[in-house]
Amino acid sequence: MRHLLLILFVFMSLCTMAQEEAVVPSPQVVELTDSLVDDTVSVSMEQVDKVVQKVKKERRDWSTWRPDPKRAMWLAIMLPGAGQIYNRKYWKLPIVYGGFLGCIYAMRWNNQMYLDYSQAYLDISDNDPKTASYEQFLHLGQSINSTNTERYKQIFKSRKDKYRRWRDLSFIAMMAVYALSIVDAYVDASLSQFDISDDLSLRLAPTVINGNTKIESGQNNHAIGMHAALTF
């Protein structure tokens, strides 16, 4: 019994020592763990620095950037004003969109007037007293009777045709604004690629001009002139 208790005590002591060794790491393990953490942090910082440097390199230098004319043209075709935004000419956007809005307003207003006068012309032509939409166009105190019916028919017909023509012209004007926005985007992008130098000079120098005709002595006909050279 005494030997059994001694063996049990030794076994419990060994278990306690094993648990303490598992919980408390050795100094070598602690140093190795700290070095791994430091290496990981340093590697992460190096990766962050590389990403930052890459972003700085890829950042576009707007002072030397030149737009692509074809890209500007296709952007303007797909969305009016997108070509001007691509060319960084933002001040042109109010002109483009103002032209579109003005043409759309004119087209809608003229179309509404055309519909109103068309209905008035139909009502005055059918001789039905129940259909009298034309009365809204009459001045105060005026009325339509058998003596002036033909005159008002001509008035309503001419105004109907006039507002229809103006509606069509408004649509054509809107298409013209759309086409001009495309041309402006393409030409603006093309002109940005020209190297405009400050060295603009004109140099004049005397020169000898060779003629094609021959004189009686058999020699070529020469003349003295001025040579102009334009540098830009």
Phi and psi in degrees as GROMACS dihedral restraints (atoms count N, CA, C in turn):
[ dihedral_restraints ]
;  ai    aj    ak    al  type     phi  dphi    fc
    3     4     5     6     1   -64.4    20    10
    4     5     6     7     1   -39.8    20    10
    6     7     8     9     1   -66.9    20    10
    7     8     9    10     1   -36.2    20    10
    9    10    11    12     1   -65.5    20    10
   10    11    12    13     1   -41.0    20    10
   12    13    14    15     1   -66.0    20    10
   13    14    15    16     1   -36.9    20    10
   15    16    17    18     1   -64.6    20    10
   16    17    18    19     1   -43.0    20    10
   18    19    20    21     1   -64.3    20    10
   19    20    21    22     1   -41.3    20    10
   21    22    23    24     1   -64.2    20    10
   22    23    24    25     1   -38.2    20    10
   24    25    26    27     1   -66.4    20    10
   25    26    27    28     1   -42.5    20    10
   27    28    29    30     1   -64.4    20    10
   28    29    30    31     1   -40.6    20    10
   30    31    32    33     1   -63.6    20    10
   31    32    33    34     1   -42.9    20    10
   33    34    35    36     1   -65.4    20    10
   34    35    36    37     1   -35.6    20    10
   36    37    38    39     1   -65.4    20    10
   37    38    39    40     1   -41.0    20    10
   39    40    41    42     1   -65.0    20    10
   40    41    42    43     1   -40.2    20    10
   42    43    44    45     1   -63.0    20    10
   43    44    45    46     1   -40.8    20    10
   45    46    47    48     1   -63.7    20    10
   46    47    48    49     1   -42.1    20    10
   48    49    50    51     1   -64.7    20    10
   49    50    51    52     1   -37.7    20    10
   51    52    53    54     1   -66.1    20    10
   52    53    54    55     1   -39.9    20    10
   54    55    56    57     1   -65.3    20    10
   55    56    57    58     1   -41.3    20    10
   57    58    59    60     1   -63.3    20    10
   58    59    60    61     1   -38.9    20    10
   60    61    62    63     1   -68.4    20    10
   61    62    63    64     1   -31.5    20    10
   63    64    65    66     1   -75.0    20    10
   64    65    66    67     1   -32.5    20    10
   66    67    68    69     1   -83.1    20    10
   67    68    69    70     1   -44.7    20    10
   69    70    71    72     1   -95.4    20    10
   70    71    72    73     1   112.8    20    10
   72    73    74    75     1   -74.3    20    10
   73    74    75    76     1   158.3    20    10
   75    76    77    78     1   -77.6    20    10
   76    77    78    79     1   160.9    20    10
   78    79    80    81     1   -59.0    20    10
   79    80    81    82     1   -34.6    20    10
   81    82    83    84     1   -65.7    20    10
   82    83    84    85     1   -39.8    20    10
   84    85    86    87     1   -66.0    20    10
   85    86    87    88     1   -40.5    20    10
   87    88    89    90     1   -63.1    20    10
   88    89    90    91     1   -44.1    20    10
   90    91    92    93     1   -64.7    20    10
   91    92    93    94     1   -40.5    20    10
   93    94    95    96     1   -64.6    20    10
   94    95    96    97     1   -40.1    20    10
   96    97    98    99     1   -65.6    20    10
   97    98    99   100     1   -42.8    20    10
   99   100   101   102     1   -62.7    20    10
  100   101   102   103     1   -39.8    20    10
  102   103   104   105     1   -66.6    20    10
  103   104   105   106     1   -37.9    20    10
  105   106   107   108     1   -65.2    20    10
  106   107   108   109     1   -40.4    20    10
  108   109   110   111     1   -64.1    20    10
  109   110   111   112     1   -43.5    20    10
  111   112   113   114     1   -62.9    20    10
  112   113   114   115     1   -41.4    20    10
  114   115   116   117     1   -64.2    20    10
  115   116   117   118     1   -41.4    20    10
  117   118   119   120     1   -63.6    20    10
  118   119   120   121     1   -43.1    20    10
  120   121   122   123     1   -64.6    20    10
  121   122   123   124     1   -41.5    20    10
  123   124   125   126     1   -65.4    20    10
  124   125   126   127     1   -40.5    20    10
  126   127   128   129     1   -63.7    20    10
  127   128   129   130     1   -42.1    20    10
  129   130   131   132     1   -63.2    20    10
  130   131   132   133     1   -42.0    20    10
  132   133   134   135     1   -65.5    20    10
  133   134   135   136     1   -38.2    20    10
  135   136   137   138     1   -63.3    20    10
  136   137   138   139     1   -40.7    20    10
  138   139   140   141     1   -64.6    20    10
  139   140   141   142     1   -40.4    20    10
  141   142   143   144     1   -63.5    20    10
  142   143   144   145     1   -42.2    20    10
  144   145   146   147     1   -62.9    20    10
  145   146   147   148     1   -39.4    20    10
  147   148   149   150     1   -64.4    20    10
  148   149   150   151     1   -40.6    20    10
  150   151   152   153     1   -64.7    20    10
  151   152   153   154     1   -41.7    20    10
  153   154   155   156     1   -63.9    20    10
  154   155   156   157     1   -43.7    20    10
  156   157   158   159     1   -63.7    20    10
  157   158   159   160     1   -37.9    20    10
  159   160   161   162     1   -65.8    20    10
  160   161   162   163     1   -41.3    20    10
  162   163   164   165     1   -64.5    20    10
  163   164   165   166     1   -39.5    20    10
  165   166   167   168     1   -65.0    20    10
  166   167   168   169     1   -38.1    20    10
  168   169   170   171     1   -69.3    20    10
  169   170   171   172     1   -37.8    20    10
  171   172   173   174     1   -80.0    20    10
  172   173   174   175     1    -8.7    20    10
  174   175   176   177     1   -65.4    20    10
  175   176   177   178     1   128.9    20    10
  177   178   179   180     1   -73.9    20    10
  178   179   180   181     1   134.5    20    10
  180   181   182   183     1   -88.7    20    10
  181   182   183   184     1   103.8    20    10
  183   184   185   186     1   -69.8    20    10
  184   185   186   187     1   -18.9    20    10
  186   187   188   189     1   -72.1    20    10
  187   188   189   190     1   -26.9    20    10
  189   190   191   192     1  -110.8    20    10
  190   191   192   193     1     1.6    20    10
  192   193   194   195     1   -76.4    20    10
  193   194   195   196     1   137.9    20    10
  195   196   197   198     1  -126.5    20    10
  196   197   198   199     1   128.3    20    10
  198   199   200   201     1   -72.2    20    10
  199   200   201   202     1   156.0    20    10
  201   202   203   204     1   -89.0    20    10
  202   203   204   205     1   122.2    20    10
  204   205   206   207     1   -60.8    20    10
  205   206   207   208     1   -40.8    20    10
  207   208   209   210     1   -67.0    20    10
  208   209   210   211     1   -40.9    20    10
  210   211   212   213     1   -65.0    20    10
  211   212   213   214     1   -41.4    20    10
  213   214   215   216     1   -61.5    20    10
  214   215   216   217     1   -39.4    20    10
  216   217   218   219     1   -66.1    20    10
  217   218   219   220     1   -46.0    20    10
  219   220   221   222     1   -67.6    20    10
  220   221   222   223     1   -34.6    20    10
  222   223   224   225     1   -65.2    20    10
  223   224   225   226     1   -40.3    20    10
  225   226   227   228     1   -67.5    20    10
  226   227   228   229     1   -30.8    20    10
  228   229   230   231     1   -70.2    20    10
  229   230   231   232     1   -43.9    20    10
  231   232   233   234     1   -71.8    20    10
  232   233   234   235     1   -38.2    20    10
  234   235   236   237     1  -143.5    20    10
  235   236   237   238     1   116.0    20    10
  237   238   239   240     1   -57.8    20    10
  238   239   240   241     1   130.3    20    10
  240   241   242   243     1    94.4    20    10
  241   242   243   244     1   -17.1    20    10
  243   244   245   246     1   -67.4    20    10
  244   245   246   247     1   -33.1    20    10
  246   247   248   249     1   -65.2    20    10
  247   248   249   250     1   -38.6    20    10
  249   250   251   252     1   -68.2    20    10
  250   251   252   253     1   -36.4    20    10
  252   253   254   255     1   -66.3    20    10
  253   254   255   256     1   -41.2    20    10
  255   256   257   258     1   -63.3    20    10
  256   257   258   259     1   -36.9    20    10
  258   259   260   261     1   -79.7    20    10
  259   260   261   262     1    -1.7    20    10
  261   262   263   264     1    62.9    20    10
  262   263   264   265     1    34.8    20    10
  264   265   266   267     1  -109.7    20    10
  265   266   267   268     1    71.1    20    10
  267   268   269   270     1   -68.4    20    10
  268   269   270   271     1   -24.5    20    10
  270   271   272   273     1   -68.4    20    10
  271   272   273   274     1   -14.6    20    10
  273   274   275   276     1   -84.5    20    10
  274   275   276   277     1   -13.8    20    10
  276   277   278   279     1   -62.0    20    10
  277   278   279   280     1   -44.2    20    10
  279   280   281   282     1   -60.5    20    10
  280   281   282   283     1   -32.3    20    10
  282   283   284   285     1   -68.2    20    10
  283   284   285   286     1   -45.6    20    10
  285   286   287   288     1   -65.4    20    10
  286   287   288   289     1   -53.0    20    10
  288   289   290   291     1   -71.3    20    10
  289   290   291   292     1   -30.6    20    10
  291   292   293   294     1   -65.0    20    10
  292   293   294   295     1   -39.2    20    10
  294   295   296   297     1   -64.3    20    10
  295   296   297   298     1   -41.1    20    10
  297   298   299   300     1   -64.7    20    10
  298   299   300   301     1   -46.3    20    10
  300   301   302   303     1   -64.8    20    10
  301   302   303   304     1   -39.1    20    10
  303   304   305   306     1   -64.4    20    10
  304   305   306   307     1   -41.6    20    10
  306   307   308   309     1   -68.2    20    10
  307   308   309   310     1   -39.4    20    10
  309   310   311   312     1   -65.1    20    10
  310   311   312   313     1   -41.7    20    10
  312   313   314   315     1   -63.7    20    10
  313   314   315   316     1   -44.3    20    10
  315   316   317   318     1   -64.2    20    10
  316   317   318   319     1   -38.2    20    10
  318   319   320   321     1   -67.1    20    10
  319   320   321   322     1   -42.5    20    10
  321   322   323   324     1   -68.1    20    10
  322   323   324   325     1   -41.7    20    10
  324   325   326   327     1   -66.4    20    10
  325   326   327   328     1   -45.1    20    10
  327   328   329   330     1   -66.5    20    10
  328   329   330   331     1   -33.8    20    10
  330   331   332   333     1   -67.8    20    10
  331   332   333   334     1   -39.2    20    10
  333   334   335   336     1   -65.9    20    10
  334   335   336   337     1   -41.5    20    10
  336   337   338   339     1   -65.4    20    10
  337   338   339   340     1   -37.1    20    10
  339   340   341   342     1   -63.1    20    10
  340   341   342   343     1   -43.0    20    10
  342   343   344   345     1   -65.0    20    10
  343   344   345   346     1   -39.7    20    10
  345   346   347   348     1   -65.6    20    10
  346   347   348   349     1   -46.0    20    10
  348   349   350   351     1   -71.8    20    10
  349   350   351   352     1   -28.6    20    10
  351   352   353   354     1   -65.8    20    10
  352   353   354   355     1   -43.2    20    10
  354   355   356   357     1   -66.6    20    10
  355   356   357   358     1   -38.3    20    10
  357   358   359   360     1   -64.5    20    10
  358   359   360   361     1   -39.2    20    10
  360   361   362   363     1   -66.5    20    10
  361   362   363   364     1   -38.9    20    10
  363   364   365   366     1   -66.8    20    10
  364   365   366   367     1   -39.7    20    10
  366   367   368   369     1   -68.2    20    10
  367   368   369   370     1   -37.9    20    10
  369   370   371   372     1   -77.1    20    10
  370   371   372   373     1   -16.3    20    10
  372   373   374   375     1   -91.2    20    10
  373   374   375   376     1   -19.6    20    10
  375   376   377   378     1   -88.4    20    10
  376   377   378   379     1    -7.5    20    10
  378   379   380   381     1    58.8    20    10
  379   380   381   382     1    30.3    20    10
  381   382   383   384     1  -103.9    20    10
  382   383   384   385     1   116.9    20    10
  384   385   386   387     1   -65.7    20    10
  385   386   387   388     1   -20.2    20    10
  387   388   389   390     1   -74.6    20    10
  388   389   390   391     1   -24.2    20    10
  390   391   392   393     1  -103.3    20    10
  391   392   393   394     1   100.5    20    10
  393   394   395   396     1  -136.7    20    10
  394   395   396   397     1    50.8    20    10
  396   397   398   399     1   -70.1    20    10
  397   398   399   400     1   -16.4    20    10
  399   400   401   402     1   -69.8    20    10
  400   401   402   403     1   -15.5    20    10
  402   403   404   405     1   -65.9    20    10
  403   404   405   406     1   -23.1    20    10
  405   406   407   408     1   -69.4    20    10
  406   407   408   409     1   -17.0    20    10
  408   409   410   411     1   -95.7    20    10
  409   410   411   412     1    -2.6    20    10
  411   412   413   414     1   -84.2    20    10
  412   413   414   415     1   144.7    20    10
  414   415   416   417     1   -74.2    20    10
  415   416   417   418     1   162.8    20    10
  417   418   419   420     1   -62.7    20    10
  418   419   420   421     1   128.0    20    10
  420   421   422   423     1    91.0    20    10
  421   422   423   424     1    -4.5    20    10
  423   424   425   426     1   -99.5    20    10
  424   425   426   427     1   154.3    20    10
  426   427   428   429     1  -147.4    20    10
  427   428   429   430     1   163.6    20    10
  429   430   431   432     1  -107.5    20    10
  430   431   432   433     1   127.2    20    10
  432   433   434   435     1  -134.5    20    10
  433   434   435   436     1  -170.8    20    10
  435   436   437   438     1   -66.7    20    10
  436   437   438   439     1   -19.7    20    10
  438   439   440   441     1   -81.7    20    10
  439   440   441   442     1   -27.3    20    10
  441   442   443   444     1  -120.9    20    10
  442   443   444   445     1    12.0    20    10
  444   445   446   447     1   -63.2    20    10
  445   446   447   448     1   -46.2    20    10
  447   448   449   450     1   -63.7    20    10
  448   449   450   451     1   -36.6    20    10
  450   451   452   453     1   -66.2    20    10
  451   452   453   454     1   -42.0    20    10
  453   454   455   456     1   -69.7    20    10
  454   455   456   457     1   -31.1    20    10
  456   457   458   459     1   -61.1    20    10
  457   458   459   460     1   -44.2    20    10
  459   460   461   462     1   -65.5    20    10
  460   461   462   463     1   -38.5    20    10
  462   463   464   465     1   -64.1    20    10
  463   464   465   466     1   -48.3    20    10
  465   466   467   468     1   -65.2    20    10
  466   467   468   469     1   -37.4    20    10
  468   469   470   471     1   -67.4    20    10
  469   470   471   472     1   -43.2    20    10
  471   472   473   474     1   -65.9    20    10
  472   473   474   475     1   -39.9    20    10
  474   475   476   477     1   -69.5    20    10
  475   476   477   478     1   -36.9    20    10
  477   478   479   480     1   -60.7    20    10
  478   479   480   481     1   -45.8    20    10
  480   481   482   483     1   -67.0    20    10
  481   482   483   484     1   -36.1    20    10
  483   484   485   486     1   -64.8    20    10
  484   485   486   487     1   -47.6    20    10
  486   487   488   489     1   -70.3    20    10
  487   488   489   490     1   -29.4    20    10
  489   490   491   492     1   -66.6    20    10
  490   491   492   493     1   -41.0    20    10
  492   493   494   495     1   -65.5    20    10
  493   494   495   496     1   -42.3    20    10
  495   496   497   498     1   -65.6    20    10
  496   497   498   499     1   -35.9    20    10
  498   499   500   501     1   -62.7    20    10
  499   500   501   502     1   -43.7    20    10
  501   502   503   504     1   -66.0    20    10
  502   503   504   505     1   -38.1    20    10
  504   505   506   507     1   -66.4    20    10
  505   506   507   508     1   -34.1    20    10
  507   508   509   510     1   -65.1    20    10
  508   509   510   511     1   -39.9    20    10
  510   511   512   513     1   -65.9    20    10
  511   512   513   514     1   -41.4    20    10
  513   514   515   516     1   -63.8    20    10
  514   515   516   517     1   -38.7    20    10
  516   517   518   519     1   -64.5    20    10
  517   518   519   520     1   -38.3    20    10
  519   520   521   522     1   -64.9    20    10
  520   521   522   523     1   -40.5    20    10
  522   523   524   525     1   -64.6    20    10
  523   524   525   526     1   -35.0    20    10
  525   526   527   528     1   -66.5    20    10
  526   527   528   529     1   -40.9    20    10
  528   529   530   531     1   -62.7    20    10
  529   530   531   532     1   -40.6    20    10
  531   532   533   534     1   -62.4    20    10
  532   533   534   535     1   -44.8    20    10
  534   535   536   537     1   -66.0    20    10
  535   536   537   538     1   -40.7    20    10
  537   538   539   540     1   -65.4    20    10
  538   539   540   541     1   -34.6    20    10
  540   541   542   543     1   -65.4    20    10
  541   542   543   544     1   -35.9    20    10
  543   544   545   546     1   -68.7    20    10
  544   545   546   547     1   -46.2    20    10
  546   547   548   549     1   -63.4    20    10
  547   548   549   550     1   -41.0    20    10
  549   550   551   552     1   -62.7    20    10
  550   551   552   553     1   -42.4    20    10
  552   553   554   555     1   -63.5    20    10
  553   554   555   556     1   -42.2    20    10
  555   556   557   558     1   -69.1    20    10
  556   557   558   559     1   -46.8    20    10
  558   559   560   561     1   -67.2    20    10
  559   560   561   562     1   -39.6    20    10
  561   562   563   564     1   -63.1    20    10
  562   563   564   565     1   -42.7    20    10
  564   565   566   567     1   -67.4    20    10
  565   566   567   568     1   -35.7    20    10
  567   568   569   570     1   -68.0    20    10
  568   569   570   571     1   -42.3    20    10
  570   571   572   573     1   -68.3    20    10
  571   572   573   574     1   -24.1    20    10
  573   574   575   576     1   -69.3    20    10
  574   575   576   577     1   -15.9    20    10
  576   577   578   579     1   -88.2    20    10
  577   578   579   580     1    -8.1    20    10
  579   580   581   582     1   -76.9    20    10
  580   581   582   583     1   138.6    20    10
  582   583   584   585     1   -89.4    20    10
  583   584   585   586     1   100.5    20    10
  585   586   587   588     1   -90.8    20    10
  586   587   588   589     1   109.2    20    10
  588   589   590   591     1   -97.5    20    10
  589   590   591   592     1   155.0    20    10
  591   592   593   594     1   -77.6    20    10
  592   593   594   595     1   -13.9    20    10
  594   595   596   597     1   -82.6    20    10
  595   596   597   598     1    88.9    20    10
  597   598   599   600     1  -119.6    20    10
  598   599   600   601     1   111.3    20    10
  600   601   602   603     1  -145.4    20    10
  601   602   603   604     1   157.7    20    10
  603   604   605   606     1  -126.4    20    10
  604   605   606   607     1   121.8    20    10
  606   607   608   609     1  -116.0    20    10
  607   608   609   610     1   127.6    20    10
  609   610   611   612     1  -108.0    20    10
  610   611   612   613     1   137.5    20    10
  612   613   614   615     1  -148.7    20    10
  613   614   615   616     1   146.6    20    10
  615   616   617   618     1   -70.7    20    10
  616   617   618   619     1   148.9    20    10
  618   619   620   621     1  -149.2    20    10
  619   620   621   622     1   163.7    20    10
  621   622   623   624     1  -106.1    20    10
  622   623   624   625     1   126.3    20    10
  624   625   626   627     1  -101.8    20    10
  625   626   627   628     1   123.7    20    10
  627   628   629   630     1   -84.8    20    10
  628   629   630   631     1   130.5    20    10
  630   631   632   633     1   -95.4    20    10
  631   632   633   634     1   158.7    20    10
  633   634   635   636     1   -90.0    20    10
  634   635   636   637     1   -21.3    20    10
  636   637   638   639     1   -81.8    20    10
  637   638   639   640     1   154.0    20    10
  639   640   641   642     1  -113.0    20    10
  640   641   642   643     1   141.0    20    10
  642   643   644   645     1   -87.4    20    10
  643   644   645   646     1  -179.9    20    10
  645   646   647   648     1   -65.5    20    10
  646   647   648   649     1   -26.4    20    10
  648   649   650   651     1   -76.3    20    10
  649   650   651   652     1    -7.4    20    10
  651   652   653   654     1    90.3    20    10
  652   653   654   655     1     2.0    20    10
  654   655   656   657     1   -94.3    20    10
  655   656   657   658     1   154.1    20    10
  657   658   659   660     1   -67.4    20    10
  658   659   660   661     1   151.7    20    10
  660   661   662   663     1   -89.3    20    10
  661   662   663   664     1   114.2    20    10
  663   664   665   666     1  -105.3    20    10
  664   665   666   667     1   154.0    20    10
  666   667   668   669     1  -141.9    20    10
  667   668   669   670     1   151.6    20    10
  669   670   671   672     1   -95.7    20    10
  670   671   672   673     1   131.8    20    10
  672   673   674   675     1  -144.4    20    10
  673   674   675   676     1  -168.9    20    10
  675   676   677   678     1  -116.8    20    10
  676   677   678   679     1   139.9    20    10
  678   679   680   681     1  -109.4    20    10
  679   680   681   682     1   125.4    20    10
  681   682   683   684     1  -110.8    20    10
  682   683   684   685     1   128.7    20    10
  684   685   686   687     1  -122.5    20    10
  685   686   687   688     1   122.2    20    10
  687   688   689   690     1  -104.1    20    10
  688   689   690   691     1   122.1    20    10
  690   691   692   693     1  -108.8    20    10
  691   692   693   694     1   126.3    20    10
